Amino acid sequence: RDFGLIALLQTEWKIPLPAGYSSFGAACVQKSADNAVVLFSEAQFRLLQKVGSTAAGNYSAMPYVYDGKPPTTGDMCVGNPARNGPRAFAGALLRHSSGEEVCVISGTFPHLFPLGAKFLGDIQKTCEDRPIMFIVDTNAFPDWLSLQQIGNLWWNRADWGTCSDLGPASDPTCCLDIKKHMPYPHLKFDRTAICRGGVVKNFGVQPAFFCGANEEH
C-alpha cells in the first residue's frame, strides 16, 4: 500500500528507508534514549520547515532506525525528561501535492505529566496557525481523553483549536504487556488526529500485533 506518512515511535532497530520516501526525526536522550521518526511519501509531500532541532533529508541522521544504534544526543523531549524519562518528538511543516500545508508532529507523551514548554513552543513557532496532524502515543489517563482535551488541560494550555480525533471511540491499541500478563490491547493511547482544520474520517486498528515484542502497540 502507498502510505503518505509512516510514524516510527520507540523503534529501536534498523529499518531500511523504503523507495520513494524521505524522512524527518529526532531523539530525546536522558540517561537512556527515545526516538521519533516519520517517513513521508515524496510523491505526496514536500518538506518546507523543520520543527525545533528535528533532523531531515539525510536518513543517516535518523536515530535508531538508520543503523540500530542508540543516539547519544538529542533534545527533542516532551515534558521533563529528568522527571518522567525520555519521550521524543519530531515535527515538520509539509506541503501536500494539493498545495495544502500541514504541520506533522509525531512522538510519545509522558504519563500524567505536562507536555512541556519546549514541545508546545517549538510547535507554535513553526506551525503558527496552520493545521497540525498529530501521530502520537498519548499515554492519556483516562484513555478516553481526546487530543483536544489533552491540549486544553490546565498544565498544557495548548492553542490547538478544534481537533478531529476518532481514537477515544475506536478499538484499543496498547499494549502487548507480556510481562504484566496482559498480552492484548486494553488502552486507547495511540492517536492520529488533526487540529485547526481537517477531519479524520477513519481510524483503524489491526487485529493482531506485528512484532510480538513486550509493550508493543
C-alpha positions in Angstrom: 0.0 0.0 0.0 1.1 3.6 -0.7 1.1 5.3 2.7 1.6 9.1 2.7 3.0 9.1 6.3 4.6 6.4 8.4 5.4 7.1 12.0 8.1 5.1 13.8 7.9 5.6 17.6 10.4 4.0 20.0 11.6 1.8 17.1 15.0 0.7 18.4 16.2 -1.3 15.4 17.4 -0.8 11.8 14.7 -0.2 9.2 15.8 0.5 5.6 14.3 3.6 4.0 11.6 2.5 1.5 11.9 3.7 -2.1 10.0 6.9 -2.8 10.2 8.1 0.8 12.1 10.8 2.7 12.3 11.3 6.4 12.5 13.5 9.4 13.2 12.5 13.0 14.6 13.4 16.4 15.7 11.9 19.7 15.4 12.7 23.4 18.4 11.5 25.4 18.4 11.5 29.2 20.5 8.6 30.5 18.6 6.4 28.0 17.4 7.4 24.5 14.0 7.7 22.9 13.3 8.3 19.2 10.6 9.6 16.8 10.9 9.2 13.1 8.4 9.9 10.3 8.7 8.7 6.7 6.8 10.7 4.1 6.0 9.9 0.5 8.0 12.2 -1.8 5.1 11.9 -4.3 2.7 13.4 -1.9 4.6 15.7 0.3 7.5 18.3 0.3 9.2 19.4 3.5 9.1 23.1 4.0 10.5 23.6 7.5 11.6 21.6 10.5 10.2 21.9 14.0 12.8 22.6 16.6 16.0 20.6 16.1 14.3 17.8 14.1 16.7 16.3 11.5 15.5 15.9 7.9 16.7 14.7 4.5 19.7 12.6 5.4 18.5 9.2 6.5 21.8 8.6 8.3 20.6 11.2 10.8 17.5 9.3 11.8 18.0 8.0 15.4 18.0 4.2 15.8 16.3 3.3 12.5 19.3 4.1 10.3 21.8 1.7 12.0 20.0 0.2 15.0 22.3 2.1 17.4 21.0 4.4 20.2 21.6 8.1 19.7 24.0 9.8 22.1 22.5 13.2 22.0 19.0 14.7 21.5 17.0 17.5 23.0 13.6 17.0 21.3 11.9 16.0 24.5 8.2 16.0 25.5 7.8 17.1 29.1 10.6 17.0 31.6 12.9 14.0 30.8 14.7 14.2 34.1 11.4 13.7 35.9 9.4 11.3 33.6 12.1 9.8 31.4 12.9 10.4 27.8 9.9 10.9 25.5 10.9 12.1 22.0 9.0 14.1 19.4 9.8 15.2 15.8 7.9 17.5 13.5 8.0 19.3 10.2 5.9 21.6 8.1 4.9 19.7 4.9 3.2 20.8 1.7 0.8 18.3 0.2 0.6 17.8 -3.5 -2.8 19.5 -3.3 -1.0 22.7 -2.2 -2.3 22.4 1.4 0.3 22.9 4.2 0.2 20.9 7.4 2.4 20.5 10.4 3.1 16.9 11.2 4.0 16.1 14.8 4.9 12.6 16.0 6.1 11.5 19.4 5.4 9.9 22.8 3.7 11.9 25.6 4.7 11.3 29.2 2.3 9.6 31.6 0.3 12.2 33.6 2.8 15.0 33.2 2.8 18.3 31.3 3.8 18.3 27.7 6.3 21.0 28.5 7.3 24.4 27.2 9.7 23.1 24.6 7.2 20.8 22.9 4.4 23.4 22.9 6.7 26.3 22.0 8.5 24.5 19.1 5.2 23.5 17.6 3.7 27.0 17.9 6.9 28.7 16.5 6.9 26.6 13.3 3.2 25.8 12.8 1.7 29.1 13.8 -2.0 29.0 12.8 -1.6 26.1 10.3 -3.4 22.7 10.7 -1.5 20.2 12.9 -1.6 16.5 12.4 -0.6 14.5 15.4 0.6 10.9 15.2 1.3 10.2 18.8 1.3 7.8 21.7 -0.6 10.0 24.2 -0.3 7.8 27.3 -3.5 9.5 28.3 -5.2 8.7 31.6 -8.1 8.3 31.4 -7.6 6.9 27.9 -10.8 8.4 26.6 -9.3 11.9 26.7 -9.2 13.3 23.2 -6.2 15.2 21.7 -8.1 18.4 22.1 -8.8 17.7 25.8 -5.2 16.8 26.4 -4.1 20.1 24.9 -6.6 22.0 27.0 -5.5 20.6 30.3 -4.6 23.5 32.6 -0.9 22.4 32.8 -0.7 22.4 28.9 -3.0 25.2 27.7 -2.1 24.4 24.1 -3.7 26.6 21.5 -4.6 23.8 19.0 -8.1 24.8 18.3 -10.7 22.2 17.4 -9.3 18.7 16.8 -10.7 15.7 14.9 -9.7 12.6 16.9 -11.5 9.2 16.5 -9.2 7.4 18.9 -11.4 7.6 22.1 -14.3 5.9 20.3 -12.1 3.3 18.5 -10.6 0.0 19.5 -7.7 -0.1 22.0 -4.2 -0.1 20.6 -2.0 -0.7 23.7 -0.3 -2.8 24.7 1.2 -6.3 24.3 2.0 -6.3 28.0 3.6 -9.8 28.2 5.4 -9.2 31.4 2.3 -7.9 33.1 0.3 -11.0 31.9 -1.9 -8.8 29.7 -0.9 -9.8 26.1 -3.8 -8.0 24.5 -4.7 -4.3 23.7 -6.6 -2.7 26.5 -5.8 1.0 26.3 -6.6 3.7 23.7 -3.3 5.5 23.9 -2.4 5.9 20.2 -3.9 8.6 18.0 -3.9 10.1 14.6 -5.6 13.4 14.9 -5.7 16.7 13.1 -6.3 20.1 14.7 -7.1 23.6 13.3 -8.8 22.2 10.2 -9.4 18.9 8.5 -11.2 15.7 9.5 -10.1 12.2 10.4 -12.6 10.0 8.5 -11.3 6.6 9.5 -9.1 5.3 12.3 -8.5 1.5 12.1 -6.7 -0.9 14.4 -5.1 -4.1 13.1 -6.4 -7.3 14.6 -3.0 -8.6 15.7 0.4 -7.3 16.9 3.1 -7.4 14.2 6.4 -8.0 16.1 5.3 -9.8 19.3 7.5 -7.6 21.4 6.7 -6.7 25.0 4.8 -3.4 25.3 4.2 -3.3 21.6 1.4 -1.0 20.4 
